[in-house]
Amino acid sequence: MNREKIREKTMQLIYQMDITGEFDYEKLSPVDEDVCIYDKKQAVATLEAVRDHIGEIDDMIRASLDNWTFERVARTDLAILRTAVAEMLYAENIPSSVSINEAVNLSKKFSDERSYAFVNSVLSKVAKNIDNADAGDQD
């Protein structure tokens, strides 16, 4: 399974977390063909980040929304955003630009025709906020 497919399956599980209100991925019941996702380090790292840091991830998303409320974000877009932000904050070996690009691709596949621009805008602001925070830590 390639990295894009792993990310797609991970996003789908994060969507399931949101729908069920259960953010502990180990308590989810993925469909049989998706069970193998738990054997992928990339997926487990992202799922653990969402489980352990959902509040911080959602705060980063909230802080990056312009003229939009968190509650209005479509659940599919929210799952895509959470996946990317979890990677951006907690995956050391995935550059932010890759997470953003892959999130835009997921949005083009799973959301409406305008969502990709929304996802790109929000994640670009998240990346900028992360970069600014990192620069402040080094001062």
C-alpha positions as CSV (number, residue, x, y, z in Angstrom):
1,M,0.0,0.0,0.0
2,N,1.5,3.4,-1.0
3,R,1.6,6.5,1.1
4,E,-1.3,8.1,-0.6
5,K,-3.5,5.1,-0.1
6,I,-2.4,4.9,3.6
7,R,-3.3,8.6,4.0
8,E,-6.7,8.1,2.4
9,K,-7.5,5.1,4.6
10,T,-6.3,7.1,7.7
11,M,-8.5,10.1,6.7
12,Q,-11.5,7.7,6.4
13,L,-10.9,6.4,9.9
14,I,-10.6,9.9,11.2
15,Y,-13.9,10.7,9.6
16,Q,-15.3,7.6,11.3
17,M,-13.9,8.9,14.6
18,D,-15.8,12.2,14.1
19,I,-19.1,10.5,13.2
20,T,-19.0,8.1,16.2
21,G,-17.5,10.6,18.6
22,E,-14.8,7.9,19.5
23,F,-11.4,9.3,18.9
24,D,-9.5,6.2,20.1
25,Y,-8.8,4.5,16.8
26,E,-8.3,1.1,18.6
27,K,-12.0,1.1,19.5
28,L,-13.1,1.6,15.9
29,S,-14.4,-1.2,13.7
30,P,-12.9,-0.6,10.3
31,V,-14.2,-2.7,7.3
32,D,-12.2,-5.8,6.8
33,E,-10.1,-4.5,3.8
34,D,-9.0,-1.6,6.0
35,V,-7.8,-3.5,9.0
36,C,-4.3,-3.8,7.5
37,I,-4.0,0.0,8.0
38,Y,-3.1,-0.7,11.6
39,D,0.1,-2.3,10.4
40,K,1.3,0.9,8.7
41,K,3.5,3.2,10.9
42,Q,2.4,6.3,9.0
43,A,-1.3,5.6,9.7
44,V,-0.8,4.6,13.4
45,A,1.3,7.8,14.0
46,T,-1.4,10.0,12.5
47,L,-4.2,8.2,14.3
48,E,-2.3,8.4,17.6
49,A,-1.7,12.1,17.1
50,V,-5.4,12.7,16.5
51,R,-6.4,10.5,19.5
52,D,-3.9,12.2,21.8
53,H,-4.0,15.8,20.5
54,I,-7.5,16.3,19.0
55,G,-8.0,19.5,21.0
56,E,-4.8,21.1,19.8
57,I,-5.4,20.0,16.2
58,D,-8.9,21.4,16.2
59,D,-7.6,24.7,17.8
60,M,-5.0,25.0,15.0
61,I,-7.8,24.5,12.4
62,R,-10.1,27.0,14.3
63,A,-7.3,29.6,14.3
64,S,-6.8,29.3,10.6
65,L,-10.5,29.7,9.5
66,D,-11.4,33.1,7.9
67,N,-15.1,34.1,7.9
68,W,-16.1,30.5,8.7
69,T,-16.9,28.7,11.9
70,F,-15.5,25.4,12.9
71,E,-19.0,24.0,13.2
72,R,-19.7,24.8,9.5
73,V,-16.8,22.8,8.2
74,A,-18.0,19.8,6.3
75,R,-17.2,16.6,8.1
76,T,-15.3,15.2,5.2
77,D,-13.2,18.4,5.0
78,L,-12.7,18.3,8.7
79,A,-11.3,14.7,8.5
80,I,-9.0,15.8,5.7
81,L,-7.8,18.9,7.7
82,R,-7.3,16.8,10.9
83,T,-5.2,14.3,9.0
84,A,-3.0,16.9,7.5
85,V,-2.6,19.0,10.7
86,A,-1.8,15.9,12.7
87,E,1.0,15.1,10.2
88,M,2.2,18.7,10.1
89,L,2.4,18.9,13.9
90,Y,3.5,15.4,14.8
91,A,5.1,13.6,11.8
92,E,8.8,14.6,11.6
93,N,9.5,12.9,8.3
94,I,6.6,14.5,6.3
95,P,7.1,18.1,5.1
96,S,4.2,20.4,5.5
97,S,4.0,21.0,1.8
98,V,3.5,17.3,1.2
99,S,0.7,17.1,3.8
100,I,-1.0,20.1,2.2
101,N,-0.7,18.7,-1.3
102,E,-2.0,15.3,-0.3
103,A,-4.9,16.9,1.6
104,V,-5.8,19.0,-1.5
105,N,-5.8,15.8,-3.5
106,L,-8.0,14.0,-1.0
107,S,-10.4,17.0,-1.1
108,K,-10.6,16.8,-4.9
109,K,-11.5,13.1,-4.5
110,F,-13.9,13.2,-1.6
111,S,-15.4,16.7,-1.4
112,D,-17.2,19.1,-3.7
113,E,-15.4,21.0,-6.4
114,R,-14.6,24.1,-4.2
115,S,-13.4,22.4,-1.1
116,Y,-9.9,21.9,-2.3
117,A,-9.3,25.7,-2.3
118,F,-10.7,25.9,1.2
119,V,-8.5,23.0,2.5
120,N,-5.5,24.6,0.8
121,S,-6.2,28.0,2.4
122,V,-6.7,26.6,5.9
123,L,-3.6,24.4,5.8
124,S,-1.4,27.1,4.4
125,K,-2.4,29.3,7.4
126,V,-1.7,26.3,9.7
127,A,1.7,25.9,8.2
128,K,2.4,29.6,8.6
129,N,1.3,29.5,12.2
130,I,3.5,26.4,12.9
131,D,6.5,28.2,11.2
132,N,5.9,31.3,13.3
133,A,5.7,29.3,16.5
134,D,8.9,27.4,15.6
135,A,10.7,30.7,14.9
136,G,9.5,32.1,18.3
137,D,10.8,29.0,20.0
138,Q,14.3,29.6,18.6
139,D,14.5,33.2,19.8
